[in-house]
Every structure is written in C-alpha cells, then in structure tokens.
Amino acid sequence: MNNDINFTSVDTLGSLLAQIADLTKQADAIKDGIKDSASAGGAKVVEGALFKATYIESNRSTVDYKKVLAALTALLQEQNKEIDANKIVSGLVASSTNTSAVFSVKVTSK
C-alpha cells in the first residue's frame, strides 16, 4: 500500500468514478432514444437550448487478416493450381471483410 495517498483522496476517486458510471448510463440512454427515433424516421438533428445532437449513420469495415493469411496459405499449398496473386488477394480481402452499420450521436454547442 502506498502511504503517500490520502485515504480521503481514494474515497473521492471512488465516488467520482461511481458518478461518472451513473452519468454515462444516463447519457447512453438519451443517445439510444435519439438513435431509435432518428432511425425510425424522426429528426436527425435535435436542438436544445444550449446544445445540438446530430444522429450519424455510417458503415465500418474491418478485415480479418488472420483469416486472409490462413486462406492464402491454404491456396499456396495447392501445387496443381495456377495462381493469379491479384485475384487471390482481392478475393481473400473481400471474403474476409466484415461490414457493420454504426449509429452514433454527436453533441456540439450551439
């Protein structure tokens, strides 16, 4: 145990972290409400007295490079097949890419 840290500081830190967790839950619930409303055809921009929230839709794609490497290794082990490297790499990347919809809410001051 570090004697340089005051016990009250540790208690204050614990209290602050608990408050942050509670506030994060509240903020996430409000964001989820905005996302649900906007994705159902509601307003994409919601303005308050001081802040504005904007609903954003985007797609996120990630490539599973381990999957690409495993598939390429398997293909290269086939000795009786002529290999077109560009075709193989393009196909492997395409088949190993996962795309998912991402919905977020950005809040800015007015």
Protein Blocks (a to p, Z undefined) as FASTA:
>chain_A
ZZkbcfklmmmmmmmmmmmmmmmmmmmmmmmmmmmmmmnopafbdcdfkbccdddddddd
dddfklmmmmmmmmmmpmkbccdfklmmmmmmmmmpccddddddddddZZ
